[in-house]
Amino acid sequence: MPGAHQFSHDTGAAASSAGLHQALGMVFQIAGSSSKILVDPNSLAALAHDPDTCLAMAGQVGSQVKMRVGDRWLIANIRSLMLDRRDGGAIIADIDFLGEGDEEKLTGRIYGFRRGVTRYPTPGTDIYPVSSYDMQQIYAADDRPHVQIGTVYPTMDTRAALYVDSMLGKHFALLGSTGTGKSTSAALILHRICDLSPQGHIVMIDPHGEYGAAFQQNGAVFDVNNLALPYWLMNFEEHCEVFVTSEGAERTQDCDILAKCLLAARMKNRLAESIGRLTVDSPVPYLLSDLTAILQNEMGKLDKGTGSLPYLRLKSKVDEIKGDPRYSFMFSGMLVADSMQAFLAKVFRLPSGGKPISIIDVSSMPSDITSVVVSVLSRLVFDYALWARDEPQRPILLVCEEAHRYIPASTAGGGQAVRRILERIAKEGRKYGVSLGLITQRPSDLAEGVLSQCGTIISMRLNNDRDQAFVKAAMPEGARGFLDSIPALRNREAIICGEGVAVPIRVALDNLEEARRPASGDPSFTQLWRQAGGEDDILTRTITRWRNQGR
């Protein structure tokens, strides 16, 4: 490409004094959202020591440039740079167009920025660096309700805003490898939303017991000691996951028997008389002793040639769970009263009383029932929204930490009830006022299509190539330049794109106050291994809790 371009401006020291009016180069190739520009390295060198951070970083990967088309400024993000040795050392850069803004006649500055481009530049159009003032105009939050969560890279003072209604209305995902500050970032975003909407309704599934410490002041924390989740709120599919242990043809037979006996047990409740058409899924209380008695009676009616083994399997499993103290938070004999309204009010924060978030700590629950607990809670959120359509709306946000556990890519094995309900919320929830927030360190392990249902994606550093590819496939094309920097993000930095932001941004997230942080810090081995003493008492207390299963 010898002689392919001639830069019409002065270079060197004049560029620094000229500031914004100094062209960096020109448009070289236009190809829709992704195009190429030629950058003059002398202009970049002249701006390198400018006191304005944005001007000093002009021309670097991840920075922005602008170009004038008519009476508007077009803004583009630099995705990649390549040195063209054949043409005097010019730099060829790939750019992605972000949007456009109007031009102030007197100053030439940008105002009224909006996403999307209505008119593309022609080859030969000059390009200019973007100043900190321009960045503030580009990323300035408009009148929509929003929360500020950090500072836009590479500026020092331009605040990054998330538009709450847009983000929650179409779901969101927070992704990041272990150790990148994912839990603290999730707490930051949720705290900001709680501060904005103290009468909100948020339910968070906490699999590690991290978030209770962060939301003691503005939330309610529920665990095995105070959740009191009535077993009869389970639907038939969830009952099968708990009580049916067989596989194949035997499982089908056991499920058929359980359906018949469960319906009969529900019908013994006086509430059944007022319900026109009771089904096996109806959330009507029943006694576990009634269920085992009905199984026993049905077994007694069998012909001699009919096997009683399915009945014995079901009865023994029910008796086992009923007598196991680890399951008492859900299968206690104290949970037979019709407490559905009180339970929903407690967990969904109806009313919130200034504490809009429920933290459901499932870390101390038996692992074989955790997925069923999450399934019941998720389905209650969806079913409540479904049956409350004719009432004044109370939208609910369901946040799932370690989401890949509950929406796995595999359709085999147990835990499919929770997978199905969360997939349904992802697809249909927004119609009924249910928002889904997914937090995961392994996005590639999520069920196919779930991530693409999230309108806003907040990606922190991802170390795994497969996870990076998965996220890139789910993000819009205009954010590709930002995505290339995902492996190089520092801790507590994130790329945000989608409905929740005006344009894709790279953000240095705010520090959260100590009292509002989750209990997710890594232990200091070198410091703790210098401490000694009291080991006998530690072991005694630990073994007591161990044997009592935390009660």
ABEGO torsion letter per residue (X at the ends): XBGABBBABBBEAAAAAAEAABBAEBBABBBEABBBBBBBAAAAAAAAABABAAAAABGBBGBBBBBBBEABBBBBBBABBBBBAABGGBBBBBBBBAEBBBBBAAAGBBBGBBBEBABBBBBGBBBBBBBAAAAAAAABBBABBBBBAEBBOABAABBBBBBAAAAAAAEBBBBEBBGAGAAAAAAAAAAAAAAABAABBBBBBBAAGAAAAAAAAABBBBBAAAAGBBAAABBAAAAAAAABABBEAAAAAAAAAAAAAAAAAAAABAAAAABABBBAABBBBBBAAAAAAAAAAAAAABBAABBAAAAAAAAAAAAAAAABAAAAAAABAAAABBAAAAAAAAAAGOBAGGBABBBBBAAABBAAAAAAAAAAAAAAAAAAAAAAAABBBBBBBBBBBGAAAABBABABEBGAAAAAAAAAAAAAAAAAGBBBBBBBABAAABBBGAAAABABBBBBBBABAAAAAAAAAABBAAAAAAAAAAAABBBGBBBBBEAABABBBBBBBBBBBAAABBBABBBBAAAAAABBEGAAAAAAAAAAAAAAGGX
